[in-house]
Amino acid sequence: MKKILIFILISCYMISYSQELILPDNLKQYYKLYEDINGPSTYYILYKDIEIIPNLLEKYDSLFKIGNIEVGSNYWKYADLLAQSGNLEKAVEYYEKSMILKNMSVEAFDQRKNYFEKDTVLYNQKKKEFAEKYIRLYTERELNLRLDIKEMFAADQFARYYDRDFPKYKNCSKNIIAYVDSITMIKLVELLEKYSEYSNPLSVDGVATFIIGRHIFTGYPEFWLTYFEPKEREALLNMDGLTPTEYARTYDRCIITSGREKYSYYGEWDDNGKFVNPDKDIVNKRRANLGLLPLGEKKDNSMQFFITY
């Protein structure tokens, strides 16, 4: 078990630094508006006051008009707002578009039943229609990936809750977690190679993305830097992964906790001031390359959830 972990971590140190990431202006515009719409503070207010929905819908309309940008991955979020505003017919249209693009599953539509309390007939009709139309939406290859991720997630949860389920063997937990993590990392590398079209194979399962990502990328930052960072920077340019803020924070945390760098690179994570970069000019230049606000103007991200903690 220890040999597996040591081999993986030694391999991670062999990677070299990548070229500076610079987003084109239209992507900066897109991500700025996207994060404005989808920020945690926005959804906290939305939970308290649905009257802000018309304003958010207008912002989405502006988002869809940005030149040379494919915004299909946002359709289901747009549909959620439409449904909450009472525009169920249009919401259904965008839920279906999301399914066609494989950004939303039929199961995910099932979870939105509460949005259709005023028209359960429409909901039941569309639920049946979607189930019949999209039962063969995913290829065998995609279904196999989903199965692999479910098995990986099950192993991760077994390891984390072993001491709770088997208190008699509580002292074994640390070894079990380390062993399962090492196997998970090996499998993730295999999946990255097999499913090269994905920046993160875990993304086919939202829960697995958050939970496994939290455990592996937090516990083994060199692993993320080696195998996922190159993919995530590519995905950032294709709007198919993390947002600039999420990427910058994850990158900062990983280079610091791995020991690669002494200071924060983008100024998004510095462990509560312990690793503040004294060169604010260079940090702000890097932030500008990603379309992020200068340090003195950046928003408080204390309410945000990220892959890394």
C-alpha positions as CSV (number, residue, x, y, z in Angstrom):
1,M,0.0,0.0,0.0
2,K,2.7,2.5,1.0
3,K,4.7,1.6,-2.1
4,I,1.8,2.5,-4.3
5,L,1.3,5.9,-2.6
6,I,5.0,6.6,-2.8
7,F,5.2,5.7,-6.5
8,I,2.3,8.0,-7.3
9,L,3.6,10.9,-5.3
10,I,7.1,10.6,-6.7
11,S,5.7,10.6,-10.2
12,C,3.9,13.8,-9.4
13,Y,7.1,15.7,-8.7
14,M,8.3,15.0,-12.2
15,I,5.9,17.5,-13.8
16,S,7.2,20.9,-15.0
17,Y,5.4,24.2,-14.7
18,S,3.0,25.1,-17.5
19,Q,2.8,28.3,-19.6
20,E,1.0,31.2,-18.0
21,L,-2.8,30.8,-18.5
22,I,-4.4,33.8,-20.3
23,L,-8.1,33.9,-21.1
24,P,-9.4,35.8,-24.2
25,D,-11.6,38.8,-23.6
26,N,-14.9,37.1,-24.5
27,L,-14.2,34.3,-22.0
28,K,-13.4,36.8,-19.3
29,Q,-16.7,38.5,-20.0
30,Y,-18.5,35.2,-19.9
31,Y,-17.0,34.0,-16.6
32,K,-17.5,37.4,-14.9
33,L,-21.2,37.4,-15.7
34,Y,-21.5,33.6,-15.0
35,E,-19.9,34.0,-11.5
36,D,-22.1,37.0,-10.9
37,I,-25.2,35.0,-11.6
38,N,-24.1,31.8,-9.9
39,G,-22.2,33.2,-6.9
40,P,-23.2,31.7,-3.4
41,S,-24.4,35.1,-2.2
42,T,-26.8,35.3,-5.1
43,Y,-28.3,31.9,-4.3
44,Y,-28.5,32.8,-0.7
45,I,-30.6,35.8,-1.6
46,L,-32.6,33.8,-4.1
47,Y,-33.5,31.4,-1.4
48,K,-34.8,34.3,0.7
49,D,-36.3,36.4,-2.0
50,I,-37.4,34.9,-5.4
51,E,-38.1,38.4,-6.6
52,I,-34.5,38.6,-7.9
53,I,-35.3,35.9,-10.5
54,P,-36.3,38.3,-13.3
55,N,-32.9,40.1,-12.9
56,L,-31.0,36.8,-13.0
57,L,-32.9,35.7,-16.1
58,E,-32.0,39.0,-17.8
59,K,-28.3,38.3,-16.9
60,Y,-28.6,34.9,-18.5
61,D,-30.1,36.4,-21.6
62,S,-27.0,38.6,-21.8
63,L,-24.7,35.6,-21.1
64,F,-26.3,33.8,-24.1
65,K,-25.5,36.8,-26.4
66,I,-21.7,36.9,-25.7
67,G,-20.0,36.3,-29.1
68,N,-18.4,33.0,-30.0
69,I,-19.5,31.3,-26.7
70,E,-21.2,28.0,-26.4
71,V,-23.5,28.2,-23.3
72,G,-25.3,24.9,-23.5
73,S,-23.9,23.9,-20.1
74,N,-25.9,26.7,-18.5
75,Y,-29.3,25.7,-19.9
76,W,-30.4,23.6,-16.9
77,K,-29.6,26.5,-14.5
78,Y,-31.5,28.9,-16.7
79,A,-34.4,26.3,-16.8
80,D,-34.4,26.2,-13.0
81,L,-34.9,29.9,-12.8
82,L,-37.6,29.8,-15.4
83,A,-39.5,27.1,-13.5
84,Q,-39.2,28.9,-10.2
85,S,-40.6,32.0,-11.9
86,G,-43.6,30.0,-13.1
87,N,-42.6,29.8,-16.8
88,L,-42.9,26.0,-16.9
89,E,-43.3,25.6,-20.6
90,K,-40.1,27.4,-21.4
91,A,-38.3,25.7,-18.5
92,V,-39.2,22.3,-20.0
93,E,-37.8,23.4,-23.3
94,Y,-34.4,24.2,-21.7
95,Y,-34.4,21.1,-19.5
96,E,-34.8,19.1,-22.7
97,K,-32.0,21.0,-24.4
98,S,-29.7,20.2,-21.5
99,M,-30.5,16.5,-21.7
100,I,-29.8,16.4,-25.4
101,L,-26.4,18.0,-24.6
102,K,-25.9,15.5,-21.8
103,N,-25.6,18.3,-19.3
104,M,-28.6,17.0,-17.3
105,S,-30.0,13.5,-16.7
106,V,-33.6,12.4,-16.6
107,E,-33.0,11.6,-12.9
108,A,-32.0,15.2,-12.3
109,F,-35.3,16.3,-13.9
110,D,-37.1,14.0,-11.4
111,Q,-35.5,16.0,-8.6
112,R,-37.3,19.2,-9.8
113,K,-40.8,17.9,-9.2
114,N,-41.4,20.6,-6.6
115,Y,-41.1,23.3,-9.3
116,F,-44.2,21.9,-11.0
117,E,-46.6,21.9,-8.1
118,K,-48.9,24.2,-10.2
119,D,-48.9,21.9,-13.2
120,T,-48.3,18.3,-12.2
121,V,-49.9,17.1,-15.4
122,L,-47.1,18.8,-17.4
123,Y,-44.4,17.4,-15.1
124,N,-45.7,13.8,-15.3
125,Q,-46.1,14.1,-19.1
126,K,-42.6,15.4,-19.6
127,K,-41.1,12.9,-17.1
128,K,-42.5,10.0,-19.1
129,E,-41.6,11.6,-22.4
130,F,-38.0,12.3,-21.3
131,A,-37.6,8.8,-19.9
132,E,-38.7,7.2,-23.2
133,K,-36.7,9.5,-25.4
134,Y,-33.4,9.6,-23.6
135,I,-33.2,6.0,-22.3
136,R,-30.6,5.4,-25.0
137,L,-29.0,8.8,-24.8
138,Y,-25.8,7.5,-23.3
139,T,-23.5,5.2,-25.1
140,E,-22.2,2.0,-23.6
141,R,-18.8,3.7,-23.1
142,E,-20.4,6.5,-21.1
143,L,-22.5,4.2,-19.0
144,N,-19.3,2.2,-18.2
145,L,-17.6,5.4,-17.0
146,R,-20.6,6.2,-14.8
147,L,-20.4,2.7,-13.3
148,D,-16.7,3.1,-12.7
149,I,-17.3,6.3,-10.8
150,K,-20.1,4.8,-8.7
151,E,-17.8,2.0,-7.7
152,M,-15.0,4.4,-6.9
153,F,-17.4,6.5,-4.8
154,A,-18.7,3.5,-2.9
155,A,-15.1,2.5,-2.0
156,D,-14.3,6.0,-0.9
157,Q,-17.3,6.1,1.4
158,F,-16.6,2.7,2.8
159,A,-13.1,3.8,3.8
160,R,-14.3,7.1,5.3
161,Y,-17.1,5.4,7.4
162,Y,-15.3,2.2,8.3
163,D,-14.6,3.3,11.9
164,R,-18.3,4.2,12.3
165,D,-19.6,0.9,10.9
166,F,-16.9,-1.2,12.5
167,P,-15.9,0.6,15.8
168,K,-14.2,-2.5,17.0
169,Y,-11.5,-2.0,14.3
170,K,-11.3,1.8,14.5
171,N,-7.5,1.7,14.6
172,C,-7.5,0.3,11.0
173,S,-9.3,3.3,9.5
174,K,-6.2,5.3,8.6
175,N,-4.6,2.4,6.8
176,I,-7.8,1.6,5.0
177,I,-8.3,5.2,3.9
178,A,-4.7,5.4,2.6
179,Y,-5.1,2.2,0.7
180,V,-8.4,3.1,-0.9
181,D,-7.0,6.6,-1.8
182,S,-4.0,5.0,-3.5
183,I,-6.3,2.7,-5.5
184,T,-8.6,5.7,-6.3
185,M,-5.7,7.7,-7.7
186,I,-4.5,4.8,-9.9
187,K,-8.1,4.4,-11.2
188,L,-8.4,8.1,-11.9
189,V,-5.2,8.1,-13.9
190,E,-6.5,5.2,-15.9
191,L,-9.8,6.9,-16.5
192,L,-8.1,10.1,-17.6
193,E,-6.2,8.1,-20.2
194,K,-9.2,6.1,-21.3
195,Y,-11.7,9.0,-21.3
196,S,-9.4,11.7,-22.6
197,E,-12.4,13.7,-23.8
198,Y,-13.2,14.6,-20.1
199,S,-11.2,17.2,-18.2
200,N,-12.4,15.4,-15.1
201,P,-14.1,11.9,-15.5
202,L,-15.7,12.5,-12.0
203,S,-17.8,15.2,-13.6
204,V,-20.4,12.7,-14.8
205,D,-21.5,12.4,-11.2
206,G,-21.9,15.6,-9.3
207,V,-21.7,14.1,-5.8
208,A,-18.6,12.1,-6.7
209,T,-17.0,15.2,-8.1
210,F,-17.4,17.0,-4.9
211,I,-16.7,14.2,-2.4
212,I,-13.9,12.3,-4.1
213,G,-12.3,15.6,-5.3
214,R,-12.4,16.9,-1.8
215,H,-10.7,13.9,-0.4
216,I,-8.1,13.2,-3.1
217,F,-7.2,16.7,-4.2
218,T,-7.0,18.0,-0.6
219,G,-5.0,15.1,0.7
220,Y,-2.7,14.8,-2.3
221,P,-2.2,18.2,-3.9
222,E,0.6,17.0,-6.1
223,F,-1.7,14.6,-7.7
224,W,-4.1,17.3,-8.8
225,L,-1.2,19.5,-10.1
226,T,0.2,16.6,-12.1
227,Y,-2.9,14.9,-13.6
228,F,-5.7,17.4,-13.3
229,E,-4.3,20.9,-13.6
230,P,-3.3,20.6,-17.2
231,K,-6.8,19.3,-18.0
232,E,-8.5,22.0,-16.0
233,R,-6.6,24.8,-17.7
234,E,-7.7,23.4,-21.0
235,A,-11.3,23.0,-19.7
236,L,-11.2,26.6,-18.6
237,L,-10.7,27.7,-22.2
238,N,-13.5,25.4,-23.3
239,M,-15.9,26.4,-20.4
240,D,-16.0,22.7,-19.4
241,G,-14.7,22.6,-15.9
242,L,-13.9,25.0,-13.0
243,T,-14.5,28.7,-13.1
244,P,-11.5,31.1,-13.0
245,T,-12.0,31.7,-9.3
246,E,-12.3,28.0,-8.5
247,Y,-9.2,27.2,-10.7
248,A,-7.2,29.9,-9.1
249,R,-8.1,28.9,-5.5
250,T,-7.4,25.2,-6.2
251,Y,-4.1,26.0,-7.9
252,D,-3.0,28.3,-5.0
253,R,-3.9,25.7,-2.4
254,C,-2.2,22.9,-4.2
255,I,1.1,24.6,-4.9
256,I,1.3,25.8,-1.3
257,T,0.3,22.6,0.5
258,S,2.4,20.5,-1.8
259,G,5.5,22.7,-0.9
260,R,6.0,23.8,-4.5
261,E,5.7,27.5,-3.7
262,K,6.0,29.6,-0.6
263,Y,3.5,32.2,-1.6
264,S,0.0,32.3,-3.2
265,Y,0.1,32.5,-7.0
266,Y,-3.2,34.1,-7.8
267,G,-4.1,35.5,-4.3
268,E,-7.3,33.3,-4.0
269,W,-5.9,31.1,-1.2
270,D,-3.2,32.0,1.2
271,D,-4.3,30.0,4.3
272,N,-5.8,33.1,6.1
273,G,-2.8,35.3,5.3
274,K,0.0,32.8,6.1
275,F,1.2,32.7,2.5
276,V,0.4,36.1,1.2
277,N,2.5,37.0,-1.9
278,P,4.4,40.2,-1.2
279,D,4.5,41.0,-4.9
280,K,1.0,42.3,-5.4
281,D,1.7,43.6,-8.9
282,I,2.6,40.2,-10.3
283,V,-0.3,38.6,-8.5
284,N,-2.7,41.2,-10.0
285,K,-1.3,40.6,-13.4
286,R,-1.9,36.9,-13.1
287,R,-5.4,37.7,-11.9
288,A,-6.1,40.0,-14.8
289,N,-5.0,37.2,-17.2
290,L,-7.9,35.1,-15.8
291,G,-10.4,38.0,-15.7
292,L,-10.3,38.2,-11.9
293,L,-10.6,41.5,-10.0
294,P,-7.4,43.0,-8.5
295,L,-6.7,42.0,-4.9
296,G,-8.1,45.1,-3.4
297,E,-11.4,44.7,-5.2
298,K,-11.8,40.9,-5.1
299,K,-15.0,39.6,-3.5
300,D,-15.2,37.7,-0.2
301,N,-15.3,34.0,-1.0
302,S,-15.8,32.8,2.5
303,M,-19.3,31.5,1.6
304,Q,-18.2,29.6,-1.5
305,F,-17.7,25.9,-1.8
306,F,-14.6,24.6,-3.6
307,I,-13.1,21.2,-4.5
308,T,-10.3,21.9,-2.1
309,Y,-10.8,23.0,1.5
